[in-house]
Amino acid sequence: MPLPRTRGKALRQRLAELRGPDVPAKALDARALAALAANPGCRRRAILDGAGVNKAAVASALGAPSAFGQSQFAFTRGNAFEAKVKADGGAELLRLVHEKLDQRAEPPADAQVPDLSAPGPEGRAARTALALREATAAVGSWTLLDHPMLALHVAGSPAFLEPDAVVVHPDGSWTVVEIKSFPMLDGSADPAKVGAAARQAAVYVLALEEVAAHLDPAPEVRHRILLVCPKDFSNLPTASAVDVRKQRAVTGRQLARLTRIEDIADTLPEGTCFSPELPVAELTSAVESVPATYAPECLSACELAFHCRDRSRAAGAVTSLGRSLRAELGGLTTVEEVLSAARGATGDPEDPAVMALRRAARLRAEALQNCGPQVPAPCSEEASCR
């Protein structure tokens, strides 16, 4: 739900102060939202993303630059492939949508491709909502929305998202289209990359559902999205329908759990600023004033991961070893506590985690005792080393 106008204005001003004077906001995209939803307990990422802080610049200023991100070559290749898929009014793209998702409908011919240009993200989002309403009302025809702008309210702050395309079917239903440059070999692609694309598309589905909720009757937002990729080792497009119901449910639930941006901002000391132009000591103090929840998965999803990992290791936090291990250790939150409990110096003997640690320590000691030193046999002078 959007904030009241006066409250929203005050929050935007506060977030601008956090970014620093004259520092433009970095747009929060679907990939960042999907990563944020995967780690909803990280207040540091929530406030930095909500304020539009350039985390890559902050990480470099802190001396912990991250290699996370897309290379310029991959970016250029992806843009070229997307242009090929959308050529001729999106004829090939609509053909793939018809073939993979809606064969019962009439083949797309003379599809509408409305102009979605408007000033600013708010204007583009309003223009997209109007185009979706008009296309849904035009029953019996296909409509392709090229790079529409969608708004999704996250933690009390709007995020503007730009999917590759949205297709309105002749029956009025809506489909998200994701265009990626990684290949589909023999009809299948890298599962990890497909999973990332599905999580990203789930964010777009959630945003479309917000738009659909304001229409009467509300159109169907399809939970099977179209993933378009190069076929084998060529530059020819092929596609696969991907069901994102699971990703949509998980992402929606995790985004709903996020602490409101304004609540996090209210806990920060007066004058806190995350500008990369600040002295290193001052910037470090500002970043450390917001608690982080580091996990190894952050290395592939957040620009500040190396900095947070160093701090997590320095504090001996078990989260640096993985979320699954952290969950199994219960109330033991540091490596020192774990080792002390395993040695029997601390910990509740009735605690299942402590019992398991002590048993593992006994088994290890027995294994080392029975193993003994292994002395290699002397090499025979007559042995051949050929």
C-alpha positions as CSV (number, residue, x, y, z in Angstrom):
1,M,0.0,0.0,0.0
2,P,1.5,3.4,-0.9
3,L,2.3,5.9,1.8
4,P,0.3,9.1,2.3
5,R,1.7,11.9,0.2
6,T,3.2,13.9,3.0
7,R,4.7,10.8,4.6
8,G,6.0,9.6,1.3
9,K,7.7,12.9,0.6
10,A,9.4,12.9,4.0
11,L,10.6,9.4,3.4
12,R,12.0,10.2,-0.1
13,Q,13.8,13.2,1.4
14,R,15.3,11.0,4.1
15,L,16.4,8.4,1.6
16,A,18.0,11.1,-0.5
17,E,20.0,12.2,2.5
18,L,21.2,8.7,3.0
19,R,22.5,8.5,-0.6
20,G,24.4,11.8,-0.2
21,P,24.1,15.2,-1.7
22,D,23.5,15.2,-5.5
23,V,23.9,11.4,-5.7
24,P,21.3,10.0,-8.1
25,A,19.3,7.0,-7.0
26,K,20.1,3.6,-8.4
27,A,17.0,2.0,-9.7
28,L,15.8,-1.2,-7.8
29,D,15.3,-3.8,-10.5
30,A,13.6,-7.3,-10.4
31,R,17.0,-9.1,-10.0
32,A,17.8,-7.0,-6.9
33,L,14.3,-7.6,-5.5
34,A,14.6,-11.4,-6.0
35,A,17.9,-11.4,-4.2
36,L,16.5,-9.2,-1.4
37,A,13.5,-11.6,-1.1
38,A,16.0,-14.5,-0.7
39,N,17.5,-12.8,2.3
40,P,14.7,-10.8,3.9
41,G,16.5,-10.5,7.3
42,C,19.3,-8.3,5.9
43,R,18.4,-4.8,7.0
44,R,21.6,-3.4,5.4
45,R,20.7,-4.5,1.9
46,A,17.0,-3.4,2.4
47,I,17.9,0.2,3.4
48,L,20.7,0.5,0.8
49,D,18.5,-0.8,-2.0
50,G,15.5,1.2,-0.8
51,A,17.6,4.4,-0.8
52,G,18.9,3.7,-4.2
53,V,22.6,3.5,-3.0
54,N,25.1,2.2,-5.5
55,K,26.4,-0.7,-3.5
56,A,29.1,-1.5,-6.0
57,A,30.6,2.0,-5.5
58,V,30.3,1.7,-1.8
59,A,32.0,-1.8,-1.8
60,S,34.9,-0.3,-3.8
61,A,35.2,2.6,-1.5
62,L,35.4,0.2,1.5
63,G,38.2,-1.7,-0.2
64,A,36.1,-4.8,-0.9
65,P,35.1,-4.6,-4.5
66,S,32.9,-7.3,-5.8
67,A,33.0,-9.1,-9.2
68,F,29.2,-9.5,-9.0
69,G,27.4,-8.2,-12.1
70,Q,27.1,-8.7,-15.8
71,S,30.1,-8.2,-18.1
72,Q,29.9,-5.6,-20.9
73,F,30.3,-8.3,-23.5
74,A,27.3,-10.3,-22.1
75,F,25.3,-7.1,-21.8
76,T,25.9,-6.2,-25.5
77,R,25.2,-9.8,-26.7
78,G,22.0,-9.8,-24.7
79,N,20.8,-6.6,-26.2
80,A,21.6,-7.8,-29.7
81,F,19.7,-11.0,-29.2
82,E,16.7,-9.2,-27.7
83,A,16.5,-6.9,-30.7
84,K,16.5,-9.9,-33.0
85,V,13.7,-11.5,-31.0
86,K,11.6,-8.3,-31.1
87,A,12.2,-7.4,-34.8
88,D,9.3,-6.9,-37.2
89,G,6.9,-5.8,-34.5
90,G,7.7,-8.9,-32.3
91,A,6.4,-11.3,-34.9
92,E,8.8,-14.1,-33.8
93,L,8.3,-13.4,-30.1
94,L,4.5,-13.6,-30.5
95,R,4.8,-16.8,-32.6
96,L,6.7,-18.4,-29.7
97,V,4.1,-17.3,-27.2
98,H,1.4,-18.8,-29.4
99,E,3.3,-22.0,-29.9
100,K,4.3,-22.6,-26.3
101,L,1.5,-21.1,-24.3
102,D,-1.7,-20.5,-26.3
103,Q,-2.1,-22.8,-29.3
104,R,-5.9,-22.7,-29.0
105,A,-6.0,-19.0,-29.8
106,E,-5.8,-17.6,-33.3
107,P,-2.3,-17.2,-34.6
108,P,-1.0,-13.6,-33.9
109,A,-1.3,-11.4,-36.9
110,D,-1.3,-7.6,-36.9
111,A,-0.6,-7.5,-33.2
112,Q,-0.8,-4.1,-31.5
113,V,2.5,-2.7,-30.1
114,P,1.5,0.5,-28.2
115,D,3.9,3.3,-27.5
116,L,4.7,3.3,-23.8
117,S,6.9,6.4,-23.7
118,A,6.2,9.0,-20.9
119,P,8.2,11.3,-18.7
120,G,9.7,9.6,-15.7
121,P,9.1,6.1,-14.2
122,E,5.8,7.2,-12.6
123,G,4.6,8.4,-16.0
124,R,5.7,5.3,-17.8
125,A,4.0,3.1,-15.2
126,A,0.8,5.0,-15.6
127,R,1.0,4.7,-19.4
128,T,1.7,0.9,-19.1
129,A,-1.3,0.5,-16.9
130,L,-3.5,2.3,-19.4
131,A,-2.1,0.2,-22.3
132,L,-2.8,-3.0,-20.3
133,R,-6.4,-1.8,-19.7
134,E,-7.0,-1.0,-23.3
135,A,-5.4,-4.2,-24.6
136,T,-7.5,-6.3,-22.2
137,A,-10.7,-4.7,-23.3
138,A,-9.8,-5.4,-27.0
139,V,-10.9,-9.0,-26.8
140,G,-9.7,-11.2,-29.7
141,S,-6.5,-9.5,-30.5
142,W,-2.8,-9.9,-29.5
143,T,-0.9,-7.0,-27.9
144,L,2.9,-6.8,-27.2
145,L,4.1,-4.4,-24.6
146,D,7.8,-3.8,-25.2
147,H,9.7,-2.9,-22.0
148,P,6.6,-1.8,-20.0
149,M,7.1,-0.1,-16.6
150,L,5.5,-1.7,-13.6
151,A,5.4,-0.4,-10.0
152,L,5.6,-2.8,-7.0
153,H,5.4,-1.5,-3.4
154,V,8.1,-3.2,-1.3
155,A,8.6,-2.4,2.4
156,G,6.5,0.8,2.1
157,S,8.5,2.1,-0.9
158,P,7.7,1.9,-4.6
159,A,10.1,0.0,-6.9
160,F,9.8,0.5,-10.7
161,L,10.4,-2.6,-12.7
162,E,11.0,-3.1,-16.5
163,P,10.3,-6.6,-17.8
164,D,11.6,-7.4,-21.3
165,A,8.0,-7.8,-22.5
166,V,4.4,-8.5,-21.5
167,V,2.0,-10.1,-23.9
168,V,-1.8,-9.7,-23.7
169,H,-3.5,-12.7,-25.1
170,P,-6.8,-12.6,-27.2
171,D,-8.7,-13.8,-24.0
172,G,-7.4,-10.9,-22.0
173,S,-4.8,-12.8,-19.9
174,W,-1.3,-11.5,-19.4
175,T,2.1,-13.3,-19.8
176,V,5.6,-12.2,-18.7
177,V,8.3,-12.8,-21.3
178,E,12.0,-13.1,-20.2
179,I,14.7,-12.9,-22.9
180,K,18.1,-14.3,-21.9
181,S,21.3,-14.7,-23.8
182,F,22.3,-18.1,-22.3
183,P,21.7,-21.0,-24.7
184,M,19.1,-23.8,-24.7
185,L,21.0,-26.9,-25.7
186,D,18.7,-29.7,-27.0
187,G,15.7,-27.9,-25.5
188,S,17.1,-27.4,-21.9
189,A,19.2,-24.7,-20.3
190,D,21.4,-24.4,-17.2
191,P,19.1,-25.1,-14.3
192,A,20.7,-22.5,-12.1
193,K,20.3,-19.8,-14.8
194,V,16.7,-20.9,-15.4
195,G,16.0,-20.7,-11.7
196,A,17.4,-17.2,-11.5
197,A,15.3,-16.1,-14.5
198,A,12.2,-17.7,-12.9
199,R,12.7,-15.8,-9.6
200,Q,13.2,-12.6,-11.6
201,A,10.0,-13.2,-13.6
202,A,8.1,-14.0,-10.4
203,V,8.7,-10.4,-9.3
204,Y,7.2,-9.1,-12.5
205,V,4.2,-11.4,-12.0
206,L,3.6,-9.9,-8.6
207,A,3.9,-6.4,-10.1
208,L,1.4,-7.3,-12.8
209,E,-1.0,-8.6,-10.2
210,E,-1.0,-5.2,-8.5
211,V,-2.0,-3.6,-11.8
212,A,-4.7,-6.3,-12.5
213,A,-6.2,-5.8,-9.0
214,H,-7.3,-2.3,-10.0
215,L,-9.3,-3.5,-13.0
216,D,-12.8,-4.8,-12.9
217,P,-13.0,-7.6,-13.7
218,A,-9.4,-8.4,-12.9
219,P,-7.6,-10.2,-15.8
220,E,-5.7,-13.3,-15.3
221,V,-1.9,-13.0,-14.8
222,R,-0.5,-16.2,-16.1
223,H,1.9,-18.1,-13.8
224,R,3.6,-19.8,-16.8
225,I,6.1,-17.3,-18.2
226,L,7.9,-17.6,-21.5
227,L,11.7,-17.9,-21.4
228,V,13.3,-17.1,-24.7
229,C,17.0,-18.1,-25.3
230,P,19.3,-18.8,-28.3
231,K,18.9,-22.2,-29.7
232,D,21.9,-24.5,-29.2
233,F,25.0,-22.5,-30.5
234,S,23.2,-20.3,-32.9
235,N,21.6,-16.9,-32.5
236,L,18.1,-18.3,-33.5
237,P,15.5,-17.8,-30.7
238,T,13.8,-20.7,-29.0
239,A,11.5,-20.7,-26.0
240,S,10.3,-22.7,-23.1
241,A,7.3,-22.2,-20.8
242,V,8.4,-22.0,-17.1
243,D,5.9,-22.3,-14.2
244,V,6.8,-19.7,-11.6
245,R,4.0,-20.4,-9.1
246,K,6.5,-21.6,-6.5
247,Q,8.9,-18.7,-7.0
248,R,6.0,-16.3,-7.0
249,A,4.6,-17.6,-3.7
250,V,8.1,-17.6,-2.0
251,T,9.0,-14.2,-3.3
252,G,5.7,-12.7,-2.3
253,R,5.9,-14.1,1.2
254,Q,9.5,-13.0,1.7
255,L,8.9,-9.5,0.4
256,A,6.0,-9.1,2.7
257,R,8.3,-10.0,5.6
258,L,10.7,-7.1,4.9
259,T,10.9,-4.5,7.5
260,R,9.5,-1.2,6.2
261,I,12.2,1.1,4.9
262,E,11.1,4.0,7.0
263,D,11.3,1.8,10.2
264,I,15.0,1.0,9.4
265,A,15.7,4.6,8.5
266,D,14.3,5.8,11.9
267,T,16.8,3.6,13.7
268,L,19.9,5.2,12.0
269,P,21.9,7.9,13.8
270,E,21.3,11.4,12.7
271,G,23.5,12.4,9.7
272,T,24.1,8.9,8.5
273,C,25.1,8.9,4.9
274,F,26.3,6.1,2.5
275,S,28.0,8.3,-0.1
276,P,31.1,6.6,-1.6
277,E,32.8,10.0,-1.5
278,L,33.0,10.0,2.3
279,P,36.2,9.1,4.1
280,V,36.6,5.4,4.5
281,A,36.3,5.4,8.3
282,E,33.1,7.5,8.1
283,L,31.6,5.3,5.4
284,T,32.5,2.1,7.3
285,S,30.8,3.5,10.4
286,A,27.7,4.3,8.4
287,V,27.5,0.9,6.8
288,E,28.2,-0.9,10.1
289,S,25.4,1.0,11.8
290,V,22.9,-1.2,9.9
291,P,22.9,-4.9,10.8
292,A,23.6,-7.4,8.0
293,T,22.6,-11.0,7.7
294,Y,25.5,-12.6,5.6
295,A,25.3,-16.0,4.0
296,P,27.5,-17.6,1.3
297,E,24.7,-17.2,-1.1
298,C,25.2,-13.4,-1.0
299,L,28.4,-13.8,-3.0
300,S,26.4,-14.3,-6.2
301,A,23.7,-11.7,-5.4
302,C,25.1,-8.7,-3.6
303,E,27.9,-6.2,-4.3
304,L,28.7,-5.8,-0.6
305,A,29.1,-9.6,0.0
306,F,32.9,-9.5,0.4
307,H,32.8,-6.7,3.0
308,C,30.0,-8.5,4.9
309,R,31.9,-11.8,4.7
310,D,35.0,-10.3,6.2
311,R,33.0,-8.8,9.1
312,S,31.1,-12.1,9.6
313,R,34.3,-14.1,9.7
314,A,36.0,-11.6,12.1
315,A,33.0,-11.9,14.4
316,G,33.2,-15.7,14.2
317,A,29.5,-15.9,13.1
318,V,28.4,-19.3,12.0
319,T,26.2,-17.8,9.3
320,S,29.4,-17.4,7.2
321,L,29.4,-21.2,6.9
322,G,25.9,-21.4,5.5
323,R,22.2,-20.9,6.5
324,S,21.6,-24.7,6.8
325,L,24.4,-25.1,9.3
326,R,23.2,-22.0,11.2
327,A,19.7,-23.5,11.5
328,E,21.1,-26.8,12.8
329,L,23.2,-25.2,15.5
330,G,20.2,-23.5,17.3
331,G,21.3,-21.0,19.9
332,L,25.1,-21.4,19.1
333,T,25.8,-18.3,17.0
334,T,29.6,-18.1,16.9
335,V,32.3,-20.6,15.9
336,E,33.9,-20.2,19.4
337,E,30.6,-21.2,21.1
338,V,30.4,-24.3,18.8
339,L,33.9,-25.4,19.5
340,S,33.5,-24.9,23.3
341,A,30.2,-26.9,23.3
342,A,31.9,-29.7,21.3
343,R,34.7,-29.9,23.9
344,G,32.1,-30.0,26.7
345,A,33.2,-26.7,28.3
346,T,29.8,-25.0,27.7
347,G,26.3,-25.7,26.5
348,D,23.3,-27.5,27.7
349,P,23.9,-31.3,27.6
350,E,20.3,-31.8,26.8
351,D,20.4,-29.6,23.7
352,P,20.2,-31.7,20.6
353,A,22.8,-29.5,18.8
354,V,25.2,-29.8,21.7
355,M,24.7,-33.6,22.0
356,A,25.4,-34.0,18.2
357,L,28.6,-31.8,18.5
358,R,30.0,-33.8,21.4
359,R,29.3,-37.1,19.7
360,A,31.0,-35.8,16.6
361,A,34.0,-34.7,18.7
362,R,34.3,-38.1,20.3
363,L,34.1,-39.9,16.9
364,R,36.8,-37.6,15.5
365,A,39.1,-38.2,18.5
366,E,38.6,-42.0,18.2
367,A,39.3,-41.9,14.5
368,L,42.5,-39.9,15.0
369,Q,43.6,-42.3,17.8
370,N,43.1,-45.4,15.7
371,C,44.6,-44.0,12.6
372,G,48.1,-43.3,14.0
373,P,51.0,-41.8,12.0
374,Q,51.4,-43.3,8.5
375,V,55.1,-43.7,7.6
376,P,55.6,-44.3,3.9
377,A,57.6,-47.4,2.9
378,P,61.1,-46.7,1.8
379,C,61.6,-46.7,-1.9
380,S,63.6,-49.7,-3.2
381,E,66.7,-49.0,-5.1
382,E,65.8,-51.7,-7.6
383,A,62.3,-50.3,-8.2
384,S,61.8,-48.7,-11.5
385,C,60.1,-45.3,-11.6
386,R,59.2,-45.5,-15.3
